[in-house]
Amino acid sequence: MRRKCLLLLETGLVLAGLLLGASAWKIHSALQQPLNITQEELLDVPNGTTPTGTLRRLEADGLIKDAFWLRVYWRFNLAEQPLHSGEYRMVPGMTMEGLIGLWKRGEVVQYSVTLVEGWNFRQVRAALAKDEKLQQTLSGLSDSQAMDRLGHSGVFPEGRFFPDTYRFVRGTSDVDVLKKAYDRLEGVLAKEWEQRAADVPYTQPYQALIMASLVEKETGVPQEREQIAGVFVRRLRLGMLLQTDPTVIYGLGERYTGKLTRAHLKEENPYNTYMVPGLPPTPIAMVGRESIHAALNPAAGSSLYFVARGDGSHVFSDDLDSHNSAVREYQFKRRADYRSSPAPIPAASPDTAPEAVPQEPLQESAPDASEPPSPQ
C-alpha cells in the first residue's frame, strides 16, 4: 500500500510538472506571438477598461490568439499593475510581450495643442474646438459658463491662460487643457510679481497682466518689450492717455476689419485708451512670460512715444517734435508690406461668441490731462 501511495505521489508530481511546463510554454508562446497586423494601428483603451477585457477584445478582433494564457500571465505576474487609459501604438512585428511592455510603462500616444501668444479667448476656444482628439465639453457654453466649468466662476477669461504647447492623451477634455493653462499663468504671474521692480505703478498682479497684454500686442521684437512697457508706465505716471491701437481694436471686436479709423478712436468704450485714462479694464490677449516680465520690469528712460517702422520694430522718441519727424519718415513713406496694427481676428463660431466685458476698471484712473498725439 505504501508503495502504491508513493507511486501515485510521484505520478502526480510528474503530471504537475508536465502541466506547469506546458502552461509555461503556452504562456511563453502567447507572449512571443506577433500581433496580426500589417500596418500601424492604435489600440484605444478607454478609462476603466480591464486587462481581461482588452485581451478578449484583441482576440475577438483577430489580432492575437490564446488570450486565456495571457490573462493567466497578467493575473499571476501583473495583478497590481494598472492599465493606463489612452491609445497604444501597435506596429507590424510587435509581439504581445512588446505590447504588454507598453501597458506596463504607460506609454500612451500623446497629442498636443498650441495656444499662441497674443491670442484672445475666442481664438483659444476655437483652437480647442477644432481638435478632434480632445473631448469637447464646452460646445454651446458661454465664456462665463466655461469659466464655471473650470472652477473659476466670475473670472473674466481674457488673458487668464498661459500660451504654450500642451500635451494630452485621447480622452482628455478641453476643460482639462484650459485648467492646465490657467494654473500655468497663475504660477508664472505670481513668480514674476515677486521679482518686480520696486517702483512699478501696480497695486495688484492683475494690473501687471493687463499691461503685459498691451506689450504683447504692441511688439513682436523681444528686445523692445521693456522699452514699450517703459513708455506706457511713464505715460501713466504723467497722467497721459495710453493711446494704444490694440486696445481699441479689442473693443471693436468683430467689427474690426483690418483698418482703424479716426471714428473708431472717438468711440466711447472702456477699451478705447484714446478716450479713457489709465489701463483698460481687462487684458486684451494671452501673454508670454517675457511680456509679463517686461510689464513688471520696464526699461528706464525718457521716451514717451514710439512709431512702427513697418518691419515689426519701433522708433522711440522723447518729445513730440522727434515723434512727428519719425511719423513722417515711417508713416508717410510706407513700405509695401507695412502694417502698424494687427490683422483682423477670424470670426468666432456661434458656440464661442464673445460676451460683454467688465465695465469698471480695476485700477485708479489717471488724472485728466491735455493730451498730445498718440505714442504710436
CORFEN-V791658 format. One record per backbone hydrogen bond with DSSP energy under -1.0 kcal/mol. NH is the residue of the N-H (numbers start at 1). CO is the residue of the C=O. E is the energy in kcal/mol with one decimal. If there is no record, write none. Layout:
nh:NH co:CO e:E
nh:NH co:CO e:E
This chain:
nh:5 co:1 e:-2.3
nh:6 co:2 e:-2.4
nh:7 co:3 e:-2.6
nh:8 co:4 e:-2.5
nh:9 co:5 e:-2.8
nh:10 co:6 e:-2.9
nh:11 co:7 e:-2.6
nh:12 co:8 e:-2.8
nh:13 co:9 e:-2.7
nh:14 co:10 e:-2.5
nh:15 co:11 e:-2.8
nh:16 co:12 e:-3.0
nh:17 co:13 e:-2.8
nh:18 co:14 e:-3.0
nh:19 co:15 e:-2.9
nh:20 co:16 e:-3.0
nh:21 co:17 e:-2.8
nh:22 co:18 e:-2.8
nh:23 co:19 e:-2.8
nh:24 co:20 e:-2.9
nh:25 co:21 e:-2.3
nh:26 co:22 e:-2.7
nh:27 co:23 e:-2.8
nh:28 co:24 e:-2.7
nh:29 co:25 e:-2.8
nh:30 co:26 e:-2.5
nh:31 co:27 e:-2.4
nh:32 co:28 e:-2.1
nh:35 co:94 e:-3.2
nh:36 co:63 e:-2.5
nh:37 co:35 e:-2.1
nh:41 co:90 e:-2.7
nh:43 co:88 e:-2.9
nh:45 co:86 e:-3.4
nh:49 co:46 e:-1.9
nh:54 co:50 e:-2.2
nh:55 co:51 e:-2.8
nh:56 co:52 e:-2.3
nh:57 co:53 e:-2.0
nh:58 co:54 e:-2.4
nh:59 co:55 e:-2.1
nh:60 co:56 e:-2.6
nh:61 co:57 e:-2.1
nh:62 co:59 e:-1.4
nh:63 co:58 e:-2.4
nh:70 co:66 e:-1.3
nh:71 co:67 e:-2.4
nh:72 co:68 e:-2.0
nh:73 co:69 e:-2.2
nh:74 co:70 e:-2.5
nh:75 co:71 e:-2.5
nh:76 co:72 e:-2.1
nh:77 co:73 e:-1.7
nh:78 co:74 e:-2.4
nh:81 co:78 e:-1.8
nh:86 co:45 e:-2.4
nh:88 co:43 e:-2.1
nh:90 co:41 e:-3.3
nh:94 co:91 e:-2.1
nh:96 co:33 e:-2.0
nh:97 co:31 e:-2.6
nh:99 co:95 e:-2.0
nh:100 co:96 e:-2.6
nh:101 co:97 e:-1.8
nh:102 co:98 e:-1.5
nh:103 co:99 e:-2.0
nh:104 co:100 e:-2.8
nh:105 co:101 e:-2.0
nh:106 co:102 e:-1.0
nh:107 co:102 e:-2.0
nh:108 co:106 e:-2.1
nh:109 co:87 e:-3.4
nh:111 co:168 e:-3.6
nh:113 co:166 e:-2.1
nh:115 co:164 e:-2.7
nh:118 co:286 e:-2.1
nh:119 co:116 e:-2.1
nh:124 co:120 e:-1.9
nh:125 co:121 e:-2.5
nh:126 co:122 e:-1.9
nh:127 co:123 e:-2.2
nh:128 co:124 e:-2.1
nh:129 co:125 e:-2.5
nh:130 co:126 e:-1.4
nh:131 co:128 e:-1.2
nh:134 co:131 e:-1.1
nh:135 co:172 e:-3.1
nh:141 co:138 e:-2.3
nh:146 co:142 e:-2.3
nh:147 co:143 e:-2.1
nh:148 co:144 e:-1.6
nh:149 co:145 e:-1.9
nh:150 co:146 e:-1.4
nh:151 co:148 e:-1.2
nh:152 co:147 e:-2.8
nh:155 co:152 e:-1.8
nh:160 co:157 e:-2.2
nh:162 co:181 e:-1.7
nh:166 co:113 e:-3.0
nh:168 co:111 e:-2.4
nh:171 co:133 e:-1.0
nh:172 co:169 e:-2.2
nh:174 co:135 e:-2.1
nh:177 co:173 e:-1.6
nh:178 co:174 e:-2.1
nh:179 co:175 e:-2.5
nh:180 co:176 e:-1.8
nh:181 co:177 e:-2.4
nh:182 co:178 e:-2.7
nh:183 co:179 e:-2.6
nh:184 co:180 e:-2.4
nh:185 co:181 e:-2.0
nh:186 co:182 e:-2.3
nh:187 co:183 e:-2.4
nh:188 co:184 e:-2.7
nh:189 co:185 e:-2.8
nh:190 co:186 e:-2.1
nh:191 co:187 e:-2.1
nh:192 co:188 e:-2.5
nh:193 co:189 e:-2.4
nh:194 co:190 e:-1.6
nh:196 co:193 e:-1.4
nh:197 co:296 e:-2.8
nh:200 co:197 e:-1.1
nh:207 co:204 e:-1.0
nh:208 co:204 e:-1.0
nh:209 co:205 e:-2.1
nh:210 co:206 e:-2.1
nh:211 co:207 e:-2.3
nh:212 co:208 e:-2.6
nh:213 co:209 e:-1.7
nh:214 co:210 e:-1.4
nh:215 co:211 e:-2.2
nh:216 co:212 e:-2.7
nh:217 co:213 e:-1.8
nh:218 co:214 e:-1.5
nh:219 co:215 e:-1.6
nh:224 co:221 e:-2.0
nh:225 co:222 e:-1.3
nh:228 co:224 e:-2.9
nh:229 co:225 e:-2.5
nh:230 co:226 e:-2.3
nh:231 co:227 e:-2.2
nh:232 co:228 e:-2.1
nh:233 co:229 e:-2.6
nh:234 co:230 e:-2.3
nh:235 co:231 e:-2.2
nh:236 co:232 e:-2.2
nh:237 co:233 e:-2.3
nh:238 co:234 e:-1.8
nh:239 co:236 e:-1.1
nh:240 co:235 e:-2.7
nh:243 co:273 e:-1.9
nh:247 co:244 e:-1.0
nh:249 co:245 e:-2.5
nh:250 co:246 e:-2.2
nh:251 co:247 e:-2.2
nh:252 co:248 e:-1.6
nh:253 co:249 e:-1.1
nh:255 co:252 e:-1.9
nh:256 co:253 e:-1.5
nh:265 co:261 e:-1.4
nh:267 co:264 e:-1.1
nh:272 co:269 e:-2.1
nh:273 co:271 e:-1.4
nh:275 co:272 e:-1.9
nh:276 co:272 e:-2.8
nh:286 co:119 e:-2.9
nh:292 co:288 e:-1.8
nh:293 co:289 e:-2.8
nh:294 co:290 e:-2.2
nh:295 co:291 e:-2.4
nh:296 co:292 e:-1.7
nh:299 co:226 e:-2.0
nh:304 co:317 e:-2.1
nh:305 co:317 e:-1.9
nh:306 co:375 e:-7.5
nh:307 co:315 e:-2.0
nh:309 co:313 e:-2.7
nh:315 co:307 e:-2.8
nh:317 co:305 e:-2.2
nh:323 co:319 e:-2.0
nh:324 co:320 e:-2.9
nh:325 co:321 e:-2.0
nh:326 co:322 e:-2.0
nh:327 co:323 e:-2.5
nh:328 co:324 e:-2.4
nh:329 co:325 e:-1.8
nh:330 co:326 e:-2.7
nh:331 co:327 e:-3.0
nh:332 co:327 e:-1.2
nh:338 co:335 e:-1.6
nh:352 co:349 e:-1.9
